[in-house]
């Protein structure tokens, strides 16, 4: 019996906690598929070192690990307090000072990093600080001063974030820091670039243009965390290669009650529109301190898996927590449990998925057969990984082995649910015909123990192996005692 492996991917943020000797290796061993570098924190040399260490460690472990560089975006923050954190009491007056020369704050006022805030807000607006833990109601605006009443009090410290309930702030998606960090992402050779606070497709297109000019070729990940992004969700997904359900700021802007439904909607739309999707923010937050997740966190991760997310993400749990590797192991265990209990039962039809290309048609045909026949695996011979991406959009219990000579394609495919990228250099055997290449691919999987005698496999490939974008063939084969794949004579 061939053991089942985890189908949902894990993204884990690197940080000070993973810098300690041996921690990075243990964390990768625990099951990380993509490492995230949060460019909001740390110096460029920190990110370069961590990316290098991750590549070296993954190679030593025989693993494919992708790198995601996450831009800070134009997050609005309050400035600093003169004498440390303050306690705001409900009903008290509090002023936000948006002037360039605002003095250090106290319990009655604090500076704000965004000079245009007085133009974007009006009386009766609700402003949320520190992810909604403190709430202010705007009473009046005078020049650069926004006079507020504290509606929900609490402790407030330096540089906490600020949002407007319902969104509507007019900041550009890319700050000057982001533009510099896009060049850093190209230098890092990042496989994925996450763009924060996206409002429209134009934000993604601008980031892609800047990345290409810097020499980068990463997949663009649109972080859905603004209320405005929900109104333009389809165009944003179409412009991106992947999306992230960034539940922190999104929950603050739209309200907690709306968040679960929107999470499901974003995941569903990403799958229908053939894009990868990551679910993020506070998934195992208690594990920053505790070695054991809460039951509510377990259910949260499992629910995202059942919804069909490609990947789940750890932030502070791995970057700054006490148990980075334990948190990854816990997330992996939860994903496996959810996958065992809820096998996909998807409607494979053009009504549920867009169908624009030949390789998409081949992918749909493969998945239809996989739902109708006892198929052990799907083997995709691919150059760029595109066919494997289409295959992974149709949720199935059948693993997809994506064989490609491209290391870059393999690192991107580690984000895709159900896909197992593997090196297979078709160009190393130029004298073999297509039939022999297919046999060799199946034989290698047999030798690895991924396939066994008698297994049925579906194989997708192009008429001319070694060329990108040409998948147009689907074969149903049976694995022989020596690992040689032969065509089935019947389906009995």
C-alpha positions in Angstrom: 0.0 0.0 0.0 1.4 3.4 -1.0 1.0 5.9 1.8 -1.0 9.0 1.2 0.8 12.3 1.3 -0.4 15.8 2.2 -2.1 17.5 -0.7 -2.5 21.0 0.8 0.6 23.1 0.8 2.2 25.0 3.7 3.7 28.5 3.6 5.8 29.4 6.6 7.3 32.8 7.3 11.0 32.9 8.2 12.3 35.3 10.8 14.4 35.6 14.0 12.9 32.3 15.4 14.1 30.3 12.4 17.6 31.9 12.5 18.7 29.8 15.5 21.0 26.9 14.7 19.1 23.8 13.4 15.6 25.4 13.5 15.4 26.1 9.7 16.2 22.5 8.9 13.7 21.1 11.4 11.1 23.5 10.1 11.6 22.4 6.5 11.6 18.8 7.5 8.3 19.3 9.3 6.7 20.0 5.9 7.2 23.6 4.6 6.6 23.9 0.8 7.0 27.7 0.4 9.0 30.0 2.7 7.8 33.5 3.1 10.0 36.6 3.5 8.0 39.4 5.1 9.6 42.5 3.6 7.8 44.7 6.2 10.5 43.6 8.7 14.2 43.1 8.5 17.0 44.4 6.3 17.7 43.3 2.7 20.7 41.4 3.8 18.5 39.4 6.3 16.2 38.3 3.5 19.0 37.5 1.1 20.7 35.3 3.8 17.4 33.5 4.7 16.5 32.8 1.1 20.0 31.4 0.5 19.9 29.3 3.6 16.5 28.0 2.6 17.6 26.9 -0.8 20.8 25.3 0.5 18.9 23.4 3.3 16.1 22.3 1.0 18.7 21.0 -1.6 20.5 19.0 1.2 17.1 17.5 2.2 16.2 16.7 -1.4 13.2 19.0 -1.3 11.7 21.6 -3.7 10.9 24.8 -1.7 9.6 28.0 -3.2 10.3 31.5 -2.0 7.6 34.1 -1.6 8.6 37.7 -1.1 5.8 39.7 0.5 5.7 43.5 0.0 4.7 45.7 2.9 2.3 47.8 0.9 1.0 51.2 1.9 -0.1 50.2 5.4 -1.2 53.3 7.4 0.3 53.4 10.8 0.2 55.7 13.8 3.5 57.2 14.9 5.2 56.8 18.3 4.3 57.8 21.9 6.6 59.9 24.0 6.5 57.7 27.1 5.6 54.2 25.8 2.2 52.6 25.4 -1.0 54.4 26.4 -4.3 53.3 27.6 -7.3 54.8 25.8 -10.6 54.8 27.6 -14.0 54.5 25.9 -15.6 58.0 25.6 -12.4 59.9 25.8 -11.3 62.4 23.1 -8.4 61.5 20.9 -6.8 63.3 18.0 -4.9 61.9 15.0 -2.3 64.4 13.9 -1.5 64.0 10.2 1.1 66.9 10.0 4.6 66.2 9.0 6.0 67.6 12.2 3.6 65.9 14.7 5.1 65.6 18.2 5.4 62.2 19.9 2.0 61.1 21.2 0.3 60.7 24.5 -3.1 59.6 25.8 -4.8 62.4 23.9 -3.2 62.4 20.5 -0.7 60.7 18.2 0.8 61.3 14.8 -0.2 59.4 11.6 2.1 58.3 8.8 -0.5 59.1 6.0 -0.7 62.8 5.3 -3.8 62.4 3.1 -6.0 60.8 5.8 -8.0 64.1 6.6 -9.1 64.1 2.9 -10.2 60.5 3.0 -12.4 60.5 6.1 -15.5 62.4 7.2 -17.4 62.7 10.5 -19.1 59.5 11.7 -16.4 57.3 10.0 -15.0 54.6 12.2 -11.2 54.2 12.3 -9.7 50.9 13.7 -6.3 50.7 15.3 -4.2 47.7 16.0 -6.3 45.2 13.9 -9.5 46.6 15.4 -8.6 46.3 19.1 -9.1 50.0 19.5 -11.8 51.9 17.6 -12.3 55.6 17.1 -15.3 57.6 15.7 -14.4 60.7 13.7 -16.1 63.7 15.2 -14.6 66.6 13.1 -11.7 67.5 10.9 -9.6 70.6 11.1 -6.8 71.0 8.6 -4.3 68.1 9.5 -6.1 67.2 12.7 -8.8 64.5 13.0 -10.7 64.8 16.2 -12.2 61.5 17.4 -14.1 59.9 20.2 -12.8 56.5 21.6 -15.6 54.0 21.1 -13.6 50.9 22.0 -10.7 51.5 24.4 -7.6 49.6 24.9 -3.8 49.7 25.1 -2.1 51.4 22.2 1.6 51.3 21.3 4.0 52.6 18.7 3.4 52.0 14.9 0.2 50.2 15.1 -1.9 49.9 11.9 -4.9 52.1 11.1 -7.9 51.1 8.9 -11.2 52.7 8.0 -14.2 50.5 8.4 -15.6 49.9 4.9 -12.3 50.8 3.2 -12.1 53.7 0.8 -8.6 55.1 1.7 -6.9 56.4 -1.5 -3.3 55.2 -1.0 -1.5 53.8 -4.0 -0.9 50.1 -3.8 2.8 50.4 -4.2 4.9 52.7 -1.9 8.4 53.8 -2.6 9.6 51.1 -0.2 7.7 48.5 -2.3 9.3 49.7 -5.5 12.7 49.2 -3.9 11.7 45.8 -2.5 10.5 44.6 -5.9 14.1 45.0 -7.1 15.1 43.0 -4.0 12.7 40.3 -4.9 14.3 40.0 -8.3 17.7 39.8 -6.7 16.4 37.1 -4.4 15.1 35.2 -7.4 11.8 34.9 -5.6 9.3 32.4 -7.1 6.3 34.4 -5.8 5.8 38.1 -5.2 2.9 39.1 -2.9 1.4 42.6 -3.5 -0.3 44.0 -0.5 -3.5 46.1 -0.4 -4.4 45.5 -4.0 -7.4 47.6 -5.2 -7.6 46.7 -8.9 -5.9 44.8 -11.8 -3.9 47.9 -12.5 -2.0 47.5 -9.2 -0.9 43.9 -10.2 0.0 45.0 -13.7 2.2 47.8 -12.4 4.0 45.4 -10.0 4.5 42.9 -12.8 6.0 45.6 -15.1 8.4 46.8 -12.3 9.4 43.2 -11.5 10.2 42.4 -15.2 12.2 45.6 -15.5 14.2 44.4 -12.5 14.9 41.1 -14.1 12.4 39.0 -12.0 9.9 36.5 -13.3 8.0 35.5 -10.1 4.3 34.7 -10.0 2.3 37.7 -8.7 0.1 37.0 -5.6 -2.7 39.5 -5.0 -3.4 39.9 -1.3 -7.1 40.5 -0.8 -7.2 42.7 2.2 -9.1 45.9 1.1 -12.8 46.3 1.0 -12.5 47.8 -2.5 -10.8 44.6 -3.7 -14.0 42.6 -3.1 -15.9 44.8 -5.7 -13.2 44.0 -8.3 -12.3 40.5 -7.2 -12.7 38.9 -10.6 -10.5 41.3 -12.5 -7.8 41.1 -9.7 -7.8 37.3 -9.8 -7.5 37.3 -13.6 -4.6 39.7 -13.5 -2.7 37.6 -10.9 -1.1 34.2 -10.8 -2.4 33.5 -7.3 -4.4 35.3 -4.6 -4.0 35.4 -0.8 -7.0 35.6 1.6 -5.2 38.1 3.9 -7.7 38.0 6.8 -6.1 40.5 9.1 -6.7 43.8 7.4 -9.6 42.5 5.4 -11.5 41.5 8.6 -10.8 44.9 10.1 -12.2 46.7 7.0 -15.3 44.6 6.3 -16.0 43.3 9.8 -15.5 39.8 11.3 -19.0 38.7 10.6 -18.5 39.0 6.8 -15.1 37.3 6.7 -16.0 33.6 6.7 -18.3 33.9 3.7 -15.8 36.1 1.8 -13.0 33.6 2.5 -15.1 30.9 0.8 -16.0 33.2 -2.1 -12.4 34.1 -2.8 -11.2 30.5 -2.7 -14.1 29.5 -5.0 -13.4 32.3 -7.5 -9.7 31.5 -7.6 -10.4 27.9 -8.5 -12.9 28.7 -11.1 -10.6 31.2 -12.7 -7.6 28.8 -12.7 -5.5 30.6 -10.1 -3.7 29.3 -6.9 -5.0 30.5 -3.5 -3.4 30.9 -0.1 -5.4 31.3 3.1 -3.5 33.3 5.7 -3.4 35.2 9.0 -3.6 33.9 12.6 -4.3 30.3 11.6 -2.4 28.9 14.6 -1.8 32.2 16.4 -1.8 30.6 19.9 1.3 28.6 18.8 3.4 31.7 19.0 3.6 30.7 22.6 2.0 27.3 23.0 3.2 24.0 21.5 -0.4 22.9 21.0 -3.1 24.7 18.9 -6.5 25.5 20.1 -9.5 23.4 18.9 -10.8 26.6 17.2 -7.6 26.9 15.2 -7.6 23.3 14.2 -11.1 23.8 12.8 -10.1 27.0 11.1 -7.2 25.3 9.2 -9.4 22.3 8.4 -12.2 24.4 7.1 -9.9 26.2 4.7 -8.6 22.8 3.5 -12.2 21.6 3.0 -13.0 24.8 1.1 -10.3 23.8 -1.4 -7.4 26.3 -0.6 -4.1 25.4 -2.3 -2.1 26.5 0.8 -2.4 27.6 4.4 0.1 30.0 5.9 2.0 30.6 9.1 3.2 34.1 10.0 4.3 35.0 13.5 3.9 31.3 14.5 7.0 30.4 12.5 8.8 33.8 12.2 8.8 34.8 15.9 7.2 31.9 17.8 8.7 29.6 20.3 8.0 26.5 18.3 8.3 27.1 14.5 8.8 23.4 13.5 6.1 22.3 15.9 3.7 24.7 14.4 4.5 23.5 10.9 4.1 19.9 12.0 0.7 20.7 13.6 -0.5 22.4 10.5 0.6 19.4 8.4 -1.2 17.0 10.7 -4.4 19.1 10.6 -4.3 19.2 6.7 -3.9 15.5 6.5 -6.8 14.9 8.9 -9.1 17.2 6.9 -8.1 15.6 3.6 -8.8 12.1 5.0 -12.2 13.0 6.2 -13.4 15.0 3.2 -12.6 13.6 -0.2 -13.4 16.0 -3.1 -16.5 15.5 -5.1 -16.4 18.1 -7.7 -18.6 18.8 -10.7 -16.2 18.5 -13.6 -17.9 20.7 -16.2 -17.4 23.9 -18.2 -20.1 25.4 -16.0 -17.8 25.4 -13.0 -14.4 26.1 -14.8 -13.3 28.3 -17.6 -12.1 26.4 -20.7 -10.0 28.5 -23.1 -7.0 26.3 -24.1 -6.1 22.9 -25.4 -4.1 22.0 -22.3 -7.1 23.0 -20.1 -9.4 20.7 -22.2 -6.8 17.8 -21.7 -6.8 18.6 -17.9 -10.6 18.5 -17.7 -10.7 15.2 -19.6 -8.0 13.7 -17.3 -9.9 14.7 -14.2 -13.2 13.4 -15.6 -11.6 10.0 -16.1 -9.9 10.2 -12.7 -13.4 10.5 -11.1 -14.9 7.6 -13.1 -12.1 5.0 -13.0 -9.8 3.6 -10.3 -6.8 5.7 -11.3 -3.7 5.7 -9.0 -2.1 8.9 -10.4 -1.9 11.5 -13.1 1.5 12.0 -14.7 2.0 15.4 -16.4 5.1 15.8 -18.6 5.4 19.5 -18.6 8.0 22.2 -19.3 6.5 25.3 -17.7 4.1 23.6 -15.2 1.0 25.1 -16.8 -0.6 21.7 -17.5 -0.1 20.7 -13.8 -1.7 24.0 -12.8 -4.8 23.3 -14.9 -5.0 19.8 -13.5 -4.8 21.0 -9.9 -7.8 23.4 -10.4 -10.1 20.3 -10.6 -10.2 19.1 -7.1 -9.6 15.3 -6.9 -8.2 12.7 -4.6 -5.8 11.6 -7.3 -2.2 12.9 -6.9 -0.6 14.7 -9.8 3.1 14.0 -10.6 4.5 16.9 -12.6 7.7 16.0 -14.3 9.8 18.8 -15.7 13.4 19.7 -16.3 12.9 23.3 -15.1 13.8 24.0 -11.5 12.0 27.3 -11.6 8.8 25.5 -12.7 9.1 22.9 -9.9 9.5 25.6 -7.3 6.3 27.4 -8.5 4.4 24.1 -8.6 5.0 23.5 -4.9 2.2 26.0 -4.2 -0.3 24.0 -6.1 -2.5 21.6 -4.2 -2.3 17.9 -5.2 0.8 18.5 -7.4 4.1 16.8 -6.7 6.8 18.3 -8.9 9.7 16.1 -9.8 12.9 16.6 -12.0 12.7 14.7 -15.3 15.0 15.9 -18.1 13.3 14.9 -21.3 16.1 16.7 -23.2 18.7 14.3 -21.7 17.2 11.5 -23.9 16.8 13.1 -27.3 16.9 9.8 -29.2 13.7 8.5 -27.4 10.4 9.0 -29.1 7.3 10.2 -27.2 6.2 6.7 -26.4 9.5 5.8 -24.9 9.7 9.0 -22.9 6.3 8.3 -21.4 7.4 4.8 -20.5 10.6 6.2 -18.9 8.6 8.7 -16.8 6.3 6.0 -15.4 9.2 3.6 -14.8 11.0 6.3 -12.7 7.8 6.7 -10.5 7.6 2.9 -10.2 11.2 2.8 -9.0 10.6 5.5 -6.5 7.7 3.6 -5.0 5.1 6.1 -6.1 3.5 3.5 -8.4 3.0 -0.2 -8.1 2.3 -3.1 -10.5 -1.3 -3.0 -11.8 -1.8 0.7 -11.1 -3.7 2.6 -13.7 -2.2 6.0 -14.6 -3.3 8.9 -16.8 -0.4 10.6 -18.6 -0.6 14.0 -20.3 2.0 15.3 -22.8 2.5 17.0 -26.1 3.3 15.6 -29.5 6.8 17.1 -29.2 8.4 16.6 -25.7 10.7 19.3 -24.5 8.6 22.2 -25.8 6.5 24.4 -23.6 2.7 25.0 -24.1 2.0 22.0 -26.3 0.1 19.5 -24.1 -2.5 17.9 -26.4 -2.5 14.2 -25.5 -4.0 12.1 -22.8 -3.3 8.4 -22.3 -4.7 5.8 -19.9 -2.0 3.2 -19.1 -1.4 0.2 -16.8 1.9 -0.3 -14.8 3.5 -3.7 -15.4 5.6 -5.8 -13.1 8.8 -4.2 -14.3 7.4 -0.7 -14.2 6.8 -0.5 -17.9 3.5 1.2 -18.8 1.3 -0.4 -21.4 -2.0 0.7 -23.0 -5.1 -0.8 -21.5 -7.0 -3.1 -23.8 -10.2 -2.7 -21.8 -11.5 -1.2 -18.6 -12.4 -4.4 -16.9 
